[in-house]
Structure formats: structure tokens, C-alpha cells
Amino acid sequence: NFPEALPWDGGRKIWWDDLFVLERHADGRLAWVTDKAFKLPRRMGYGFSFSTALGVVCAGGSDAEQCFAEVFLLAWDPVAREVTRSPLPSLPQPLAFMSGVQVGSVLYLAGGQTTMKDATGSTVFWALDLAQRGQGASFAWKVLPSWPGGGRILPVAAGRDSPDAPQVFVFSGRSQPSGRASTLFDDAYGYDVRSGQWRVLGSIRPDAATRVPRCIMAGAAAVDRSG
């Protein structure tokens, strides 16, 4: 963030390594842990985190100078009241400003950028199956075919964890061309996990009255499970 001044007033972006824990007590009460301080391995941001049954998987990210390929698992030890950190397979390349989603035991990452200098939006689509943990070389990120659209940063992703038709969805985002104005995307794509095929879903049109396409980015999607 910019604690010293707003960015358009010359404020400098500050990167943090703070880690905060919301603890659930035996009586069900939730309270922030304030008697201890926890830290990430470095000052960083713009990675992607997955909430899993094992803990929080943190993938990639960047600081002001570089993007990172490191992936690690954060878990809470309720007895010691400490955060444990375990390494997971590194990304094929450093990556930040991406989106992601979990379908079943598989984590997916989409889009992002691999450098901080002269960065461009990527067509990254990678997957890691947590069920393969402990299985040697098979527990690694796999490079999958990308959606039939341009490279982008900050797309919005969602997953449909259905036993009949598991899918990954990638929406919108923006391009990051070096030295040129960004392109705002309003497209959407669906990936069939079983067939490994993408399909084009058309433009995002949230306004039923005007039907004007709209770009969405740097947000979170929620799956409607009512139907």
C-alpha cells in the first residue's frame, strides 16, 4: 500500500511481510492472535493463495524488483500456536498478478506476468495436483494448453467442482504491453478438466438493459451452488 502519500502525489509503494492469524477457540469464538507476531519469508504481494484442507497454499508473487517462483504451504499448529511453513514444488517460472482456482485436489493458475521490468501479460495455465504430494517427480506443476485468447494479468477465475463436468473458468483481465496502453478484455473461457479442451463463452455483459460488454479484473468469483 501507500502509507506515506497517495501514488499520484508521489507516494512510494510499501511491501509487507506481516502474517495475521484468526484463531478459532474451543467454544467456537474467533479472535485475532495478538500475543505473537508472524512473518512471511520475505516482503511480497500479488501472488495467489488457495485455501485447502492442508492449509493455505501461497504461489508466486513479487516485490518491487522481481517475481518469484516459490510455492509454500502455511498451516496453523493449534498446540504450539505457531504457523508452520512447508515447501511445495516451485512454479515453472516466476509469476505474479495471476488468478487461480482449485477443482478437486488440483490447483490451477492462469495469466499473470513473469517479470517486473518490461512486463507483459502471459498465457500461463498451470496445474498442481495436491493428491500427488509425496509421490516424487509426479508432484510437480504441469503446463497445460492455454485459453484461445491473449495474454493477460489479473483475470478472474472460478472452478466448477462437479463429478460429472469439472471445469475452470477464466474471465477478462487486461493486457500489459510494454510502453503502450493496456487492453481491457471482456472475454470469457471455460476449460473442461476431463477433455483438456477450452471453449469460448462470449463477452461479459452484466447489464441486462444495455448489454454493454465489461472488463472485470483483480477480483474474486463465487460459484452459485443453488442450481
BELMOWO-V405369 format. One record per residue. N is the residue number from 1. PSI is psi in whole degrees, 0 to 359 (NA if undefined). NEAR is the number of other C-alpha atoms within 12 Angstrom. Layout:
BEGIN
n/psi/near
N/PSI/NEAR
N/PSI/NEAR
END
This chain:
BEGIN
n/psi/near
1/188/16
2/76/15
3/340/14
4/321/13
5/158/13
6/150/13
7/325/13
8/355/10
9/19/11
10/11/11
11/145/13
12/133/15
13/133/21
14/135/18
15/143/20
16/157/22
17/15/17
18/146/16
19/126/27
20/144/21
21/127/26
22/113/20
23/135/24
24/123/16
25/170/14
26/330/9
27/7/8
28/353/9
29/140/10
30/136/12
31/142/15
32/140/17
33/118/20
34/351/13
35/359/12
36/157/17
37/137/16
38/149/24
39/148/19
40/167/24
41/340/24
42/167/19
43/127/23
44/166/31
45/181/32
46/20/33
47/196/38
48/140/42
49/143/29
50/129/30
51/111/20
52/172/22
53/338/16
54/335/21
55/198/20
56/120/27
57/122/34
58/123/39
59/129/46
60/212/41
61/185/39
62/167/33
63/199/26
64/341/22
65/327/19
66/160/26
67/158/30
68/151/35
69/356/27
70/141/29
71/134/34
72/161/29
73/127/31
74/130/31
75/153/26
76/126/25
77/105/16
78/340/16
79/307/10
80/344/10
81/53/21
82/156/22
83/123/27
84/147/25
85/123/23
86/135/22
87/145/21
88/168/28
89/134/31
90/158/27
91/156/35
92/332/24
93/159/28
94/146/30
95/141/44
96/167/46
97/32/46
98/180/48
99/171/47
100/170/45
101/153/41
102/131/36
103/114/34
104/231/24
105/5/22
106/132/31
107/135/40
108/140/41
109/141/50
110/134/49
111/200/43
112/188/45
113/152/42
114/349/35
115/162/28
116/336/24
117/132/17
118/44/15
119/146/27
120/154/32
121/140/34
122/166/35
123/28/33
124/133/40
125/101/39
126/156/34
127/142/36
128/125/35
129/110/25
130/339/28
131/344/20
132/4/19
133/131/21
134/4/14
135/24/12
136/223/11
137/339/12
138/344/16
139/86/21
140/159/25
141/135/30
142/137/24
143/119/19
144/160/23
145/138/22
146/167/31
147/158/32
148/51/22
149/181/31
150/167/31
151/152/35
152/159/44
153/160/44
154/40/40
155/171/47
156/132/38
157/154/39
158/157/32
159/145/36
160/103/27
161/71/24
162/136/17
163/336/12
164/322/10
165/71/18
166/136/25
167/156/31
168/137/43
169/137/41
170/126/52
171/130/44
172/225/43
173/191/40
174/158/35
175/164/33
176/62/32
177/137/21
178/123/16
179/6/11
180/163/11
181/146/11
182/152/19
183/129/22
184/120/27
185/145/32
186/22/31
187/170/33
188/145/33
189/150/33
190/135/29
191/122/34
192/113/28
193/321/29
194/317/16
195/340/15
196/23/20
197/146/20
198/153/24
199/149/22
200/129/21
201/352/20
202/186/20
203/154/22
204/119/26
205/83/21
206/341/14
207/106/11
208/335/10
209/310/8
210/338/9
211/32/12
212/126/13
213/150/20
214/143/23
215/135/27
216/143/28
217/160/31
218/34/26
219/183/22
220/145/24
221/143/22
222/134/14
223/129/19
224/111/10
225/15/9
226/337/5
227/NA/4
END
